[in-house]
Amino acid sequence: MSIAFNLSSKQLRRAANLRDRIDKLEKQLAVILTSASEAPAKVAAKPVKPPRPKRKMSKAARAKMSAAAKKRWAKVKAAGKKSL
């Protein structure tokens, strides 16, 4: 407690406010952790959807997008800009 004697009243007030905030956050964490420990039983009852398969793009679609991007950049560079 020798540290408390060297602090100003402003510093003590800030320390007390921080302690209050820490206490509130610890209580919130306890609530979250207790509800999380109960949650797996509830979650297990729900059916889980399988993930969607990854969408694939055809070579023609990729080529079309590439050509459009090259056309946009050519237009930008022709205007003398370095970015869109």
MODELLER restraints for C-alpha pairs under 7 A, 6 or more apart:
rsr = mdl.restraints
at = mdl.atoms
rsr.add(forms.Gaussian(group=physical.xy_distance, feature=features.Distance(at['CA:76:A'], at['CA:84:A']), mean=6.60, stdev=0.5))
